[in-house]
């Protein structure tokens, strides 16, 4: 429970600073600060002392009004030597990285506005933050404050929504850890309802589901030992023992290498090698029904070898540009072919 929340019967549910003030803010377990928000008078000279009571490293960065997410995204490109703090005019003040049991402090001055204090250690800044109000006006009730971190809102009884780093625009893509795939998983949702998981390490579609996208909360709050949750019901899952694309003969399973992806209209096209053949794969939703279409383009095939697709997993496959070549096998008849996948 937050330190400020213990003041329920004694005063307001936040830390209040006078004109020149010093406040202690603690990093505590669960990737959070113990102060959910801070209020100071405009023009105040503020000193914040960060004490790390957690078992992982944190920092504290004060950002200008409306700049938290921009600074967090900039920090993803900054090294540990610079304490994961970008050189930006949007940063008001910042501590060094604070290891467990240590403390650091920063002093700065604020004018009227809603600043933020945030941990920019990689991955933390999307959930570990709070608003710093420089105002003499009354604040909204804590339960109705839109600037609080998600974990604070949840503890105050707000309706829980799947955790995302930002307001999603669909199609949407995440690189995250999910069950049944390697750590190089890429999850994509066409519309917030129809989604799939593509494994970049193995260059293959893992599964597809309907009814939602993903909830990242447990993965973000863990120490790397939790997955993002799949929201919805899986309607198709590939047989992990059988790689679908075969080269030269139906029995030859090729070596694969991921070459990256490109976005067009927010949808990725995955580029990879099967042996020395370069393949581009794009997935789209089946309009008006549950399912998706896998479209393959062979952009380089030096030896003009035959390419087969081995259909595995439950579901039905309707090929275009590929002919049946045995039980569950399809032989590509051109440099482009596709398969519709349904439950």
Residue, then its C-alpha position, 0 to 999 in steps of 0.5 A: x500500500x502506498x505511504x500516502x494512502x496511509x493518511x486516509x483519515x489525516x489529510x489529502x491522499x498525496x504529498x504536498x510541498x511548500x514553496x521550497x520543499x524536500x520530499x522523499x519518494x521510495x521505489x518499492x516492489x512491483x515497479x512503482x513509487x510509493x507516492x502516487x502523485x505530488x503537489x507543490x506550489x508554482x515557483x517552488x524549488x523542489x528537492x526529491x530524494x529517491x530511496x530504492x527499497x526494491x530489489x532492482x535498479x531504478x531512477x527518477x526523471x522529472x519531465x515537462x508537462x505532457x512529455x513523459x511518453x516522449x522521454x520514455x521512448x527516447x530513453x530506450x535508445x540511451x545506454x546505462x552509462x548515461x543512466x537511461x536519461x536522454x539529453x532532451x529539453x523535455x527533461x527537467x531533472x534526473x537522478x543517476x541509476x539507483x541500485x537497491x538500498x541506495x539513494x539519490x536526489x535532484x533539485x529543480x524549480x517548477x512553474x504552473x503545470x502538470x509535470x511527471x516523475x518517471x523511471x526511464x530504466x528500460x521497460x519501466x517508464x510505461x508503468x512506473x510514474x506519477x504526476x507532479x502538480x505545480x498548482x495551488x488549485x484543488x486536485x481531482x479525487x485520487x480515484x478520478x485522477x487520469x494521470x496516475x499510473x495503471x497499478x495505482x488506478x487498479x488498487x483504487x478499484x478502477x476497471x482493469x483494462x489490458x495493459x498497453x504502453x500507449x493508446x493502440x491504433x490498429x493494426x497493432x504490433x508488439x515484440x513481447x514474450x508470449x506462451x508457446x513461442x520463442x522470446x523473439x515473438x511478434x504479436x499482431x492484432x488486425x482490429x483488437x479482436x482478430x490477432x496472431x503470433x509470429x515467431x521471428x526466431x523460427x520464421x513461422x506463424x505460431x497461432x491465431x486467436x479471436x476475442x482480443x489482443x494481449x495484456x502486458x501487465x504481468x510481463x511488465x511487472x515481472x523480473x522477466x519470468x512472466x508472459x504477456x497474456x493472450x486475450x481471447x480464444x485460440x482458434x488455430x495453432x501450428x504443429x511445432x514439430x513440423x516446419x511448414x515450408x519445405x524446399x526441393x522435396x516434401x521431406x526437406x526441412x530448410x534452415x531459416x534466418x529472419x531478415x526483419x519486417x517492413x510495415x505497410x498500412x501498419x501491417x508487417x511483411x516478414x522477410x526471411x530465408x529458407x535455405x538460400x530462398x528469400x520469402x516475404x510473408x504477409x498476413x491479413x484478416x479474412x473479411x467477415x469471418x474468423x480466420x486469416x490469409x497467409x500470402x507468400x512471395x518468393x523474391x529470390x530462388x537461385x536454384x529454382x527449387x520447388x517449394x512445398x507447404x505442409x499444412x499442420x495444426x487443426x483448421x482448414x486450408x484453402x490454397x491459391x497458387x498452390x496445388x495439392x501434393x499429398x496429405x496436407x501438402x501443397x506445391x507452389x505453382x508460382x512465385x506468389x501463393x496464399x493459404x486461407x486459414x480457418x478454424 
